[in-house]
Amino acid sequence: MPDKTRATPPPKSFWRAHRQEVGFLTIFVLVLGGGFLLISLNAVNDHVIEPFTAAVARASGVTLGLIGQDVTMHGTVIRNRHFGVNIKNGCNGVETMIIFTAAVLAFPTGWRQRITGLVLGSVAIQLVNLIRVVALFLTGVYFRDLFDASHTTIWQTVVILFGVLLWIFWANRFAVVTPAAAPDRRPEAAGGE
C-alpha cells in the first residue's frame, strides 16, 4: 500500500536539476575564452608564447639530432639541407593545454587533483607535441608530398584529441568529485524510498 502521507516534491528547476553541468560549462567557457584572449595579447605572445615556442623548437631539434638528423635551429626554425619548419602558434601545444586546463579547472574536484592533473597533463601534451613536431619534420624530409595533410589534418587532430582524451582519463581515474559538488544520491532526495 503506497504511503499517502508523503507529499510529492515539486519538480526541480532546470538550474537545480543541472547545477553541476551548468557550472562546469560556465567555468570551462570562461577559462577557455580567457586563455585564448590572454595568448592573443601581443605582450603575452612576445614575452611568453614565442620563448615557449622556441623551447619547443629546441627540444624538437635536440630530439631530431639524437635520431641522426643533422639539423640547425634558430629561434622557432628547425632546418637541415633538405627541409625546414618554422614552429608557430598552433603548433606548440599551447591551445591544447588551454583546452585541457579549462576542463580540469571546471571539473568539481579538489585543488590537489587539479594541480596534479594540470602538471602531469601539460607534460604529457608537450610530449605528444614533441612527437608531432619530430614526425612532421621527418615527413617533410622523406615524404614532402604528405607534409601539408599531415600537418593540418592528421597531427593537429591527434594533439587536440589527445588533450580531450587525457582529460576524460584524468576525470575518470584521478579526480575525486568533492562531496559538496557531488549530486545527492539519497533515495529521499531522488523521490524514492
CNS distance restraints for C-alpha pairs under 8 A (distance, minus, plus):
assign (resid   8 and name CA) (resid 191 and name CA) 7.65 0.50 0.50
assign (resid   9 and name CA) (resid 191 and name CA) 7.24 0.50 0.50
assign (resid  12 and name CA) (resid  16 and name CA) 5.89 0.50 0.50
assign (resid  12 and name CA) (resid  17 and name CA) 5.72 0.50 0.50
assign (resid  13 and name CA) (resid  17 and name CA) 6.06 0.50 0.50
assign (resid  14 and name CA) (resid  18 and name CA) 5.94 0.50 0.50
assign (resid  14 and name CA) (resid  19 and name CA) 7.85 0.50 0.50
assign (resid  15 and name CA) (resid  19 and name CA) 5.10 0.50 0.50
assign (resid  15 and name CA) (resid  22 and name CA) 7.50 0.50 0.50
assign (resid  18 and name CA) (resid  22 and name CA) 6.07 0.50 0.50
assign (resid  19 and name CA) (resid  23 and name CA) 5.92 0.50 0.50
assign (resid  20 and name CA) (resid  24 and name CA) 6.12 0.50 0.50
assign (resid  20 and name CA) (resid 181 and name CA) 6.99 0.50 0.50
assign (resid  20 and name CA) (resid 183 and name CA) 7.92 0.50 0.50
assign (resid  21 and name CA) (resid  25 and name CA) 6.19 0.50 0.50
assign (resid  22 and name CA) (resid  26 and name CA) 6.00 0.50 0.50
assign (resid  23 and name CA) (resid  27 and name CA) 6.17 0.50 0.50
assign (resid  23 and name CA) (resid 106 and name CA) 7.63 0.50 0.50
assign (resid  24 and name CA) (resid  28 and name CA) 5.93 0.50 0.50
assign (resid  24 and name CA) (resid 106 and name CA) 4.96 0.50 0.50
assign (resid  24 and name CA) (resid 107 and name CA) 6.09 0.50 0.50
assign (resid  24 and name CA) (resid 108 and name CA) 7.54 0.50 0.50
assign (resid  25 and name CA) (resid  29 and name CA) 6.01 0.50 0.50
assign (resid  25 and name CA) (resid 106 and name CA) 7.34 0.50 0.50
assign (resid  26 and name CA) (resid  30 and name CA) 6.17 0.50 0.50
assign (resid  27 and name CA) (resid  31 and name CA) 6.02 0.50 0.50
assign (resid  27 and name CA) (resid 102 and name CA) 7.40 0.50 0.50
assign (resid  27 and name CA) (resid 105 and name CA) 7.55 0.50 0.50
assign (resid  27 and name CA) (resid 106 and name CA) 5.13 0.50 0.50
assign (resid  28 and name CA) (resid  32 and name CA) 5.89 0.50 0.50
assign (resid  28 and name CA) (resid 102 and name CA) 4.92 0.50 0.50
assign (resid  28 and name CA) (resid 103 and name CA) 5.65 0.50 0.50
assign (resid  28 and name CA) (resid 105 and name CA) 7.37 0.50 0.50
assign (resid  28 and name CA) (resid 106 and name CA) 5.24 0.50 0.50
assign (resid  29 and name CA) (resid  33 and name CA) 5.86 0.50 0.50
assign (resid  29 and name CA) (resid 102 and name CA) 7.46 0.50 0.50
assign (resid  30 and name CA) (resid  34 and name CA) 5.89 0.50 0.50
assign (resid  31 and name CA) (resid  35 and name CA) 5.87 0.50 0.50
assign (resid  31 and name CA) (resid 101 and name CA) 7.90 0.50 0.50
assign (resid  31 and name CA) (resid 102 and name CA) 5.14 0.50 0.50
assign (resid  31 and name CA) (resid 105 and name CA) 7.95 0.50 0.50
assign (resid  32 and name CA) (resid  36 and name CA) 6.26 0.50 0.50
assign (resid  32 and name CA) (resid  98 and name CA) 6.35 0.50 0.50
assign (resid  32 and name CA) (resid  99 and name CA) 6.17 0.50 0.50
assign (resid  32 and name CA) (resid 102 and name CA) 5.37 0.50 0.50
assign (resid  33 and name CA) (resid  37 and name CA) 5.98 0.50 0.50
assign (resid  34 and name CA) (resid  38 and name CA) 5.94 0.50 0.50
assign (resid  35 and name CA) (resid  39 and name CA) 6.38 0.50 0.50
assign (resid  35 and name CA) (resid  98 and name CA) 6.09 0.50 0.50
assign (resid  36 and name CA) (resid  40 and name CA) 6.22 0.50 0.50
assign (resid  36 and name CA) (resid  95 and name CA) 7.65 0.50 0.50
assign (resid  36 and name CA) (resid  98 and name CA) 7.47 0.50 0.50
assign (resid  37 and name CA) (resid  41 and name CA) 6.77 0.50 0.50
assign (resid  38 and name CA) (resid  44 and name CA) 6.83 0.50 0.50
assign (resid  39 and name CA) (resid  44 and name CA) 5.79 0.50 0.50
assign (resid  39 and name CA) (resid  45 and name CA) 5.80 0.50 0.50
assign (resid  39 and name CA) (resid  49 and name CA) 7.21 0.50 0.50
assign (resid  40 and name CA) (resid  44 and name CA) 7.32 0.50 0.50
assign (resid  40 and name CA) (resid  45 and name CA) 6.63 0.50 0.50
assign (resid  41 and name CA) (resid  45 and name CA) 6.11 0.50 0.50
assign (resid  42 and name CA) (resid  46 and name CA) 5.90 0.50 0.50
assign (resid  43 and name CA) (resid  47 and name CA) 5.93 0.50 0.50
assign (resid  43 and name CA) (resid  48 and name CA) 7.94 0.50 0.50
assign (resid  44 and name CA) (resid  48 and name CA) 5.26 0.50 0.50
assign (resid  44 and name CA) (resid  49 and name CA) 6.46 0.50 0.50
assign (resid  45 and name CA) (resid  49 and name CA) 4.61 0.50 0.50
assign (resid  45 and name CA) (resid  50 and name CA) 5.86 0.50 0.50
assign (resid  46 and name CA) (resid  50 and name CA) 5.48 0.50 0.50
assign (resid  46 and name CA) (resid  51 and name CA) 7.52 0.50 0.50
assign (resid  47 and name CA) (resid  51 and name CA) 6.55 0.50 0.50
assign (resid  48 and name CA) (resid  52 and name CA) 6.08 0.50 0.50
assign (resid  49 and name CA) (resid  53 and name CA) 5.96 0.50 0.50
assign (resid  49 and name CA) (resid  89 and name CA) 7.76 0.50 0.50
assign (resid  50 and name CA) (resid  54 and name CA) 6.12 0.50 0.50
assign (resid  50 and name CA) (resid  76 and name CA) 7.96 0.50 0.50
assign (resid  51 and name CA) (resid  55 and name CA) 6.27 0.50 0.50
assign (resid  52 and name CA) (resid  56 and name CA) 6.36 0.50 0.50
assign (resid  52 and name CA) (resid  92 and name CA) 7.96 0.50 0.50
assign (resid  53 and name CA) (resid  57 and name CA) 6.24 0.50 0.50
assign (resid  53 and name CA) (resid  76 and name CA) 6.31 0.50 0.50
assign (resid  53 and name CA) (resid  87 and name CA) 6.86 0.50 0.50
assign (resid  53 and name CA) (resid  88 and name CA) 7.06 0.50 0.50
assign (resid  53 and name CA) (resid  89 and name CA) 7.50 0.50 0.50
assign (resid  53 and name CA) (resid  92 and name CA) 5.68 0.50 0.50
assign (resid  54 and name CA) (resid  58 and name CA) 6.16 0.50 0.50
assign (resid  54 and name CA) (resid  75 and name CA) 5.20 0.50 0.50
assign (resid  54 and name CA) (resid  76 and name CA) 4.60 0.50 0.50
assign (resid  54 and name CA) (resid  87 and name CA) 7.91 0.50 0.50
assign (resid  55 and name CA) (resid  59 and name CA) 6.14 0.50 0.50
assign (resid  55 and name CA) (resid  76 and name CA) 7.96 0.50 0.50
assign (resid  56 and name CA) (resid  60 and name CA) 6.09 0.50 0.50
assign (resid  56 and name CA) (resid  76 and name CA) 7.87 0.50 0.50
assign (resid  56 and name CA) (resid  92 and name CA) 6.57 0.50 0.50
assign (resid  56 and name CA) (resid 130 and name CA) 7.20 0.50 0.50
assign (resid  57 and name CA) (resid  61 and name CA) 5.98 0.50 0.50
assign (resid  57 and name CA) (resid  73 and name CA) 7.41 0.50 0.50
assign (resid  57 and name CA) (resid  75 and name CA) 7.35 0.50 0.50
assign (resid  57 and name CA) (resid  76 and name CA) 5.33 0.50 0.50
assign (resid  57 and name CA) (resid  77 and name CA) 6.80 0.50 0.50
assign (resid  57 and name CA) (resid  78 and name CA) 6.72 0.50 0.50
assign (resid  57 and name CA) (resid  87 and name CA) 6.68 0.50 0.50
assign (resid  58 and name CA) (resid  62 and name CA) 6.09 0.50 0.50
assign (resid  58 and name CA) (resid  73 and name CA) 6.80 0.50 0.50
assign (resid  58 and name CA) (resid  76 and name CA) 7.76 0.50 0.50
assign (resid  59 and name CA) (resid  63 and name CA) 6.15 0.50 0.50
assign (resid  59 and name CA) (resid 130 and name CA) 7.42 0.50 0.50
assign (resid  60 and name CA) (resid  64 and name CA) 6.09 0.50 0.50
assign (resid  60 and name CA) (resid 130 and name CA) 5.92 0.50 0.50
assign (resid  60 and name CA) (resid 133 and name CA) 6.48 0.50 0.50
assign (resid  60 and name CA) (resid 134 and name CA) 5.97 0.50 0.50
assign (resid  61 and name CA) (resid  65 and name CA) 6.11 0.50 0.50
assign (resid  61 and name CA) (resid  71 and name CA) 6.53 0.50 0.50
assign (resid  61 and name CA) (resid  72 and name CA) 7.28 0.50 0.50
assign (resid  61 and name CA) (resid  73 and name CA) 6.59 0.50 0.50
assign (resid  61 and name CA) (resid  78 and name CA) 6.38 0.50 0.50
assign (resid  61 and name CA) (resid 134 and name CA) 7.97 0.50 0.50
assign (resid  62 and name CA) (resid  66 and name CA) 6.23 0.50 0.50
assign (resid  63 and name CA) (resid  67 and name CA) 6.55 0.50 0.50
assign (resid  63 and name CA) (resid 134 and name CA) 7.40 0.50 0.50
assign (resid  64 and name CA) (resid  68 and name CA) 6.51 0.50 0.50
assign (resid  64 and name CA) (resid  69 and name CA) 5.27 0.50 0.50
assign (resid  64 and name CA) (resid  70 and name CA) 7.67 0.50 0.50
assign (resid  64 and name CA) (resid  71 and name CA) 7.24 0.50 0.50
assign (resid  64 and name CA) (resid 134 and name CA) 6.42 0.50 0.50
assign (resid  65 and name CA) (resid  69 and name CA) 4.87 0.50 0.50
assign (resid  65 and name CA) (resid  70 and name CA) 5.93 0.50 0.50
assign (resid  65 and name CA) (resid  71 and name CA) 6.52 0.50 0.50
assign (resid  69 and name CA) (resid  80 and name CA) 7.75 0.50 0.50
assign (resid  70 and name CA) (resid  80 and name CA) 6.08 0.50 0.50
assign (resid  71 and name CA) (resid  78 and name CA) 6.52 0.50 0.50
assign (resid  71 and name CA) (resid  79 and name CA) 5.34 0.50 0.50
assign (resid  71 and name CA) (resid  80 and name CA) 4.60 0.50 0.50
assign (resid  72 and name CA) (resid  78 and name CA) 5.85 0.50 0.50
assign (resid  72 and name CA) (resid  79 and name CA) 5.49 0.50 0.50
assign (resid  72 and name CA) (resid  80 and name CA) 6.27 0.50 0.50
assign (resid  73 and name CA) (resid  77 and name CA) 5.61 0.50 0.50
assign (resid  73 and name CA) (resid  78 and name CA) 4.65 0.50 0.50
assign (resid  73 and name CA) (resid  79 and name CA) 6.56 0.50 0.50
assign (resid  74 and name CA) (resid  78 and name CA) 6.70 0.50 0.50
assign (resid  76 and name CA) (resid  86 and name CA) 5.51 0.50 0.50
assign (resid  76 and name CA) (resid  87 and name CA) 5.29 0.50 0.50
assign (resid  76 and name CA) (resid  88 and name CA) 7.27 0.50 0.50
assign (resid  77 and name CA) (resid  84 and name CA) 7.00 0.50 0.50
assign (resid  77 and name CA) (resid  85 and name CA) 5.61 0.50 0.50
assign (resid  77 and name CA) (resid  86 and name CA) 4.25 0.50 0.50
assign (resid  77 and name CA) (resid  87 and name CA) 6.28 0.50 0.50
assign (resid  78 and name CA) (resid  84 and name CA) 5.55 0.50 0.50
assign (resid  78 and name CA) (resid  85 and name CA) 5.40 0.50 0.50
assign (resid  78 and name CA) (resid  86 and name CA) 6.44 0.50 0.50
assign (resid  79 and name CA) (resid  83 and name CA) 5.66 0.50 0.50
assign (resid  79 and name CA) (resid  84 and name CA) 3.84 0.50 0.50
assign (resid  79 and name CA) (resid  85 and name CA) 6.28 0.50 0.50
assign (resid  80 and name CA) (resid  84 and name CA) 6.24 0.50 0.50
assign (resid  82 and name CA) (resid 141 and name CA) 6.00 0.50 0.50
assign (resid  83 and name CA) (resid 137 and name CA) 7.61 0.50 0.50
assign (resid  83 and name CA) (resid 140 and name CA) 6.26 0.50 0.50
assign (resid  83 and name CA) (resid 141 and name CA) 5.52 0.50 0.50
assign (resid  84 and name CA) (resid 137 and name CA) 7.42 0.50 0.50
assign (resid  84 and name CA) (resid 140 and name CA) 7.86 0.50 0.50
assign (resid  85 and name CA) (resid 137 and name CA) 6.94 0.50 0.50
assign (resid  87 and name CA) (resid  91 and name CA) 5.91 0.50 0.50
assign (resid  87 and name CA) (resid  92 and name CA) 6.88 0.50 0.50
assign (resid  88 and name CA) (resid  92 and name CA) 6.74 0.50 0.50
assign (resid  89 and name CA) (resid  94 and name CA) 7.69 0.50 0.50
assign (resid  90 and name CA) (resid  94 and name CA) 7.06 0.50 0.50
assign (resid  90 and name CA) (resid  95 and name CA) 6.48 0.50 0.50
assign (resid  91 and name CA) (resid 129 and name CA) 7.75 0.50 0.50
assign (resid  91 and name CA) (resid 133 and name CA) 7.80 0.50 0.50
assign (resid  91 and name CA) (resid 156 and name CA) 7.76 0.50 0.50
assign (resid  92 and name CA) (resid 126 and name CA) 7.97 0.50 0.50
assign (resid  92 and name CA) (resid 129 and name CA) 6.88 0.50 0.50
assign (resid  93 and name CA) (resid  97 and name CA) 6.25 0.50 0.50
assign (resid  93 and name CA) (resid 125 and name CA) 6.78 0.50 0.50
assign (resid  93 and name CA) (resid 126 and name CA) 6.22 0.50 0.50
assign (resid  93 and name CA) (resid 129 and name CA) 5.87 0.50 0.50
assign (resid  93 and name CA) (resid 159 and name CA) 7.41 0.50 0.50
assign (resid  94 and name CA) (resid  98 and name CA) 6.20 0.50 0.50
assign (resid  95 and name CA) (resid  99 and name CA) 6.35 0.50 0.50
assign (resid  96 and name CA) (resid 100 and name CA) 6.12 0.50 0.50
assign (resid  96 and name CA) (resid 125 and name CA) 7.41 0.50 0.50
assign (resid  96 and name CA) (resid 159 and name CA) 6.98 0.50 0.50
assign (resid  96 and name CA) (resid 160 and name CA) 5.36 0.50 0.50
assign (resid  96 and name CA) (resid 163 and name CA) 5.87 0.50 0.50
assign (resid  97 and name CA) (resid 101 and name CA) 5.88 0.50 0.50
assign (resid  97 and name CA) (resid 121 and name CA) 8.00 0.50 0.50
assign (resid  97 and name CA) (resid 122 and name CA) 6.07 0.50 0.50
assign (resid  97 and name CA) (resid 125 and name CA) 6.91 0.50 0.50
assign (resid  97 and name CA) (resid 163 and name CA) 7.18 0.50 0.50
assign (resid  98 and name CA) (resid 102 and name CA) 6.06 0.50 0.50
assign (resid  99 and name CA) (resid 103 and name CA) 6.36 0.50 0.50
assign (resid  99 and name CA) (resid 163 and name CA) 7.42 0.50 0.50
assign (resid  99 and name CA) (resid 164 and name CA) 7.75 0.50 0.50
assign (resid 100 and name CA) (resid 104 and name CA) 6.14 0.50 0.50
assign (resid 100 and name CA) (resid 118 and name CA) 7.78 0.50 0.50
assign (resid 100 and name CA) (resid 121 and name CA) 7.68 0.50 0.50
assign (resid 100 and name CA) (resid 163 and name CA) 5.82 0.50 0.50
assign (resid 100 and name CA) (resid 164 and name CA) 6.63 0.50 0.50
assign (resid 100 and name CA) (resid 167 and name CA) 6.28 0.50 0.50
assign (resid 101 and name CA) (resid 105 and name CA) 5.99 0.50 0.50
assign (resid 101 and name CA) (resid 118 and name CA) 6.34 0.50 0.50
assign (resid 102 and name CA) (resid 106 and name CA) 6.05 0.50 0.50
assign (resid 103 and name CA) (resid 107 and name CA) 6.20 0.50 0.50
assign (resid 103 and name CA) (resid 167 and name CA) 7.03 0.50 0.50
assign (resid 104 and name CA) (resid 114 and name CA) 6.03 0.50 0.50
assign (resid 104 and name CA) (resid 117 and name CA) 7.14 0.50 0.50
assign (resid 104 and name CA) (resid 118 and name CA) 7.05 0.50 0.50
assign (resid 104 and name CA) (resid 167 and name CA) 6.93 0.50 0.50
assign (resid 104 and name CA) (resid 171 and name CA) 7.90 0.50 0.50
assign (resid 105 and name CA) (resid 114 and name CA) 6.49 0.50 0.50
assign (resid 107 and name CA) (resid 171 and name CA) 7.70 0.50 0.50
assign (resid 108 and name CA) (resid 177 and name CA) 5.63 0.50 0.50
assign (resid 108 and name CA) (resid 178 and name CA) 6.29 0.50 0.50
assign (resid 108 and name CA) (resid 181 and name CA) 5.89 0.50 0.50
assign (resid 109 and name CA) (resid 113 and name CA) 6.75 0.50 0.50
assign (resid 109 and name CA) (resid 114 and name CA) 7.01 0.50 0.50
assign (resid 109 and name CA) (resid 175 and name CA) 5.98 0.50 0.50
assign (resid 109 and name CA) (resid 176 and name CA) 5.57 0.50 0.50
assign (resid 109 and name CA) (resid 177 and name CA) 4.62 0.50 0.50
assign (resid 109 and name CA) (resid 178 and name CA) 4.99 0.50 0.50
assign (resid 109 and name CA) (resid 181 and name CA) 7.71 0.50 0.50
assign (resid 110 and name CA) (resid 114 and name CA) 6.39 0.50 0.50
assign (resid 110 and name CA) (resid 175 and name CA) 7.68 0.50 0.50
assign (resid 110 and name CA) (resid 176 and name CA) 7.17 0.50 0.50
assign (resid 110 and name CA) (resid 177 and name CA) 7.45 0.50 0.50
assign (resid 110 and name CA) (resid 178 and name CA) 6.31 0.50 0.50
assign (resid 111 and name CA) (resid 115 and name CA) 5.98 0.50 0.50
assign (resid 112 and name CA) (resid 116 and name CA) 6.08 0.50 0.50
assign (resid 113 and name CA) (resid 117 and name CA) 5.92 0.50 0.50
assign (resid 113 and name CA) (resid 174 and name CA) 6.89 0.50 0.50
assign (resid 113 and name CA) (resid 175 and name CA) 5.64 0.50 0.50
assign (resid 113 and name CA) (resid 176 and name CA) 7.47 0.50 0.50
assign (resid 114 and name CA) (resid 118 and name CA) 6.02 0.50 0.50
assign (resid 114 and name CA) (resid 175 and name CA) 7.46 0.50 0.50
assign (resid 115 and name CA) (resid 119 and name CA) 6.12 0.50 0.50
assign (resid 116 and name CA) (resid 120 and name CA) 6.05 0.50 0.50
assign (resid 117 and name CA) (resid 121 and name CA) 5.45 0.50 0.50
assign (resid 117 and name CA) (resid 170 and name CA) 6.74 0.50 0.50
assign (resid 118 and name CA) (resid 122 and name CA) 5.81 0.50 0.50
assign (resid 119 and name CA) (resid 123 and name CA) 6.37 0.50 0.50
assign (resid 120 and name CA) (resid 124 and name CA) 6.16 0.50 0.50
assign (resid 121 and name CA) (resid 125 and name CA) 6.04 0.50 0.50
assign (resid 121 and name CA) (resid 163 and name CA) 7.90 0.50 0.50
assign (resid 121 and name CA) (resid 166 and name CA) 7.09 0.50 0.50
assign (resid 121 and name CA) (resid 167 and name CA) 7.90 0.50 0.50
assign (resid 122 and name CA) (resid 126 and name CA) 6.14 0.50 0.50
assign (resid 123 and name CA) (resid 127 and name CA) 6.19 0.50 0.50
assign (resid 124 and name CA) (resid 128 and name CA) 6.31 0.50 0.50
assign (resid 125 and name CA) (resid 129 and name CA) 6.12 0.50 0.50
assign (resid 125 and name CA) (resid 159 and name CA) 7.28 0.50 0.50
assign (resid 125 and name CA) (resid 162 and name CA) 7.39 0.50 0.50
assign (resid 125 and name CA) (resid 163 and name CA) 6.45 0.50 0.50
assign (resid 126 and name CA) (resid 130 and name CA) 5.98 0.50 0.50
assign (resid 127 and name CA) (resid 131 and name CA) 6.34 0.50 0.50
assign (resid 128 and name CA) (resid 132 and name CA) 6.18 0.50 0.50
assign (resid 128 and name CA) (resid 159 and name CA) 6.68 0.50 0.50
assign (resid 129 and name CA) (resid 133 and name CA) 6.22 0.50 0.50
assign (resid 129 and name CA) (resid 159 and name CA) 6.53 0.50 0.50
assign (resid 130 and name CA) (resid 134 and name CA) 6.18 0.50 0.50
assign (resid 131 and name CA) (resid 135 and name CA) 5.90 0.50 0.50
assign (resid 132 and name CA) (resid 136 and name CA) 5.98 0.50 0.50
assign (resid 132 and name CA) (resid 155 and name CA) 6.26 0.50 0.50
assign (resid 132 and name CA) (resid 159 and name CA) 7.83 0.50 0.50
assign (resid 133 and name CA) (resid 137 and name CA) 6.10 0.50 0.50
assign (resid 134 and name CA) (resid 138 and name CA) 6.22 0.50 0.50
assign (resid 135 and name CA) (resid 139 and name CA) 6.00 0.50 0.50
assign (resid 136 and name CA) (resid 140 and name CA) 6.12 0.50 0.50
assign (resid 136 and name CA) (resid 147 and name CA) 6.67 0.50 0.50
assign (resid 136 and name CA) (resid 150 and name CA) 7.07 0.50 0.50
assign (resid 136 and name CA) (resid 151 and name CA) 6.54 0.50 0.50
assign (resid 137 and name CA) (resid 141 and name CA) 6.27 0.50 0.50
assign (resid 138 and name CA) (resid 142 and name CA) 6.01 0.50 0.50
assign (resid 138 and name CA) (resid 143 and name CA) 7.68 0.50 0.50
assign (resid 139 and name CA) (resid 143 and name CA) 4.88 0.50 0.50
assign (resid 139 and name CA) (resid 144 and name CA) 6.08 0.50 0.50
assign (resid 139 and name CA) (resid 146 and name CA) 6.85 0.50 0.50
assign (resid 139 and name CA) (resid 147 and name CA) 5.76 0.50 0.50
assign (resid 139 and name CA) (resid 150 and name CA) 7.96 0.50 0.50
assign (resid 140 and name CA) (resid 144 and name CA) 4.34 0.50 0.50
assign (resid 140 and name CA) (resid 145 and name CA) 7.76 0.50 0.50
assign (resid 140 and name CA) (resid 146 and name CA) 7.51 0.50 0.50
assign (resid 140 and name CA) (resid 147 and name CA) 5.34 0.50 0.50
assign (resid 143 and name CA) (resid 147 and name CA) 6.78 0.50 0.50
assign (resid 146 and name CA) (resid 150 and name CA) 5.93 0.50 0.50
assign (resid 147 and name CA) (resid 151 and name CA) 5.84 0.50 0.50
assign (resid 148 and name CA) (resid 152 and name CA) 6.08 0.50 0.50
assign (resid 148 and name CA) (resid 153 and name CA) 7.97 0.50 0.50
assign (resid 149 and name CA) (resid 153 and name CA) 5.33 0.50 0.50
assign (resid 149 and name CA) (resid 154 and name CA) 6.69 0.50 0.50
assign (resid 150 and name CA) (resid 154 and name CA) 4.85 0.50 0.50
assign (resid 150 and name CA) (resid 155 and name CA) 5.95 0.50 0.50
assign (resid 151 and name CA) (resid 155 and name CA) 5.56 0.50 0.50
assign (resid 151 and name CA) (resid 156 and name CA) 6.56 0.50 0.50
assign (resid 152 and name CA) (resid 156 and name CA) 5.76 0.50 0.50
assign (resid 152 and name CA) (resid 157 and name CA) 7.99 0.50 0.50
assign (resid 153 and name CA) (resid 157 and name CA) 6.19 0.50 0.50
assign (resid 154 and name CA) (resid 158 and name CA) 6.17 0.50 0.50
assign (resid 155 and name CA) (resid 159 and name CA) 6.14 0.50 0.50
assign (resid 156 and name CA) (resid 160 and name CA) 6.37 0.50 0.50
assign (resid 157 and name CA) (resid 161 and name CA) 5.84 0.50 0.50
assign (resid 158 and name CA) (resid 162 and name CA) 5.89 0.50 0.50
assign (resid 159 and name CA) (resid 163 and name CA) 6.37 0.50 0.50
assign (resid 160 and name CA) (resid 164 and name CA) 6.43 0.50 0.50
assign (resid 161 and name CA) (resid 165 and name CA) 6.07 0.50 0.50
assign (resid 162 and name CA) (resid 166 and name CA) 5.83 0.50 0.50
assign (resid 163 and name CA) (resid 167 and name CA) 6.28 0.50 0.50
assign (resid 164 and name CA) (resid 168 and name CA) 6.40 0.50 0.50
assign (resid 165 and name CA) (resid 169 and name CA) 6.11 0.50 0.50
assign (resid 166 and name CA) (resid 170 and name CA) 6.08 0.50 0.50
assign (resid 167 and name CA) (resid 171 and name CA) 5.95 0.50 0.50
assign (resid 168 and name CA) (resid 172 and name CA) 6.11 0.50 0.50
assign (resid 169 and name CA) (resid 173 and name CA) 5.91 0.50 0.50
assign (resid 169 and name CA) (resid 174 and name CA) 7.87 0.50 0.50
assign (resid 170 and name CA) (resid 174 and name CA) 5.17 0.50 0.50
assign (resid 170 and name CA) (resid 175 and name CA) 6.18 0.50 0.50
assign (resid 171 and name CA) (resid 175 and name CA) 4.88 0.50 0.50
assign (resid 171 and name CA) (resid 176 and name CA) 7.78 0.50 0.50
assign (resid 177 and name CA) (resid 181 and name CA) 6.54 0.50 0.50
assign (resid 177 and name CA) (resid 182 and name CA) 6.04 0.50 0.50
assign (resid 178 and name CA) (resid 182 and name CA) 6.08 0.50 0.50
assign (resid 184 and name CA) (resid 189 and name CA) 6.45 0.50 0.50
assign (resid 184 and name CA) (resid 190 and name CA) 7.81 0.50 0.50
assign (resid 185 and name CA) (resid 189 and name CA) 6.62 0.50 0.50
assign (resid 185 and name CA) (resid 190 and name CA) 6.63 0.50 0.50
assign (resid 186 and name CA) (resid 190 and name CA) 6.43 0.50 0.50
assign (resid 187 and name CA) (resid 191 and name CA) 6.25 0.50 0.50
assign (resid 187 and name CA) (resid 192 and name CA) 4.94 0.50 0.50
assign (resid 187 and name CA) (resid 193 and name CA) 5.32 0.50 0.50
assign (resid 188 and name CA) (resid 192 and name CA) 5.56 0.50 0.50
assign (resid 188 and name CA) (resid 193 and name CA) 5.93 0.50 0.50
